[in-house]
Amino acid sequence: MKREQFWRVKPGRYPFRTAEARVQLREKTRFGSVLLDEFAVWVDDVEPAVAVERAKRVIRARRARADAVQAVMGDSPAKEV
């Protein structure tokens, strides 16, 4: 069963620094949501929308790479000798 995933964009972690944004991929759960992946971007020299889309592409690529590795490796336990 695939749970619903959604994006959340939050301000940076540092106070008085408004040029940072955190892009989060989250998954809805029964009581709230859980963080799956997060990427921080600086929006000093680019439009915030462009920076957010770039961060989303990075997160999607990272998730696709992790899924591909898991598909090859599988999730079976190691064999004991």
Residue pairs with C-beta under 8 A, 6 or more apart in sequence:
3 27
3 28
3 29
4 27
4 28
5 25
5 26
5 27
5 28
5 36
6 25
6 26
6 27
6 28
6 33
7 23
7 24
7 25
7 26
7 56
8 23
8 24
8 26
9 21
9 22
9 23
9 24
9 52
10 21
10 22
10 24
11 18
11 20
11 21
11 22
12 18
12 19
12 20
12 21
12 22
12 40
13 20
13 22
13 40
14 20
19 42
19 43
19 44
20 40
20 41
20 42
20 43
21 40
21 41
21 43
21 48
21 51
21 52
21 55
22 38
22 39
22 40
22 41
23 38
23 39
23 40
23 41
23 52
23 55
23 56
23 59
24 35
24 36
24 37
24 38
25 35
25 36
25 37
25 38
25 59
25 63
26 33
26 34
26 35
26 36
27 33
27 34
27 36
36 63
37 59
37 62
37 63
38 59
39 55
39 58
39 59
40 55
41 51
41 52
41 54
41 55
42 51
43 51
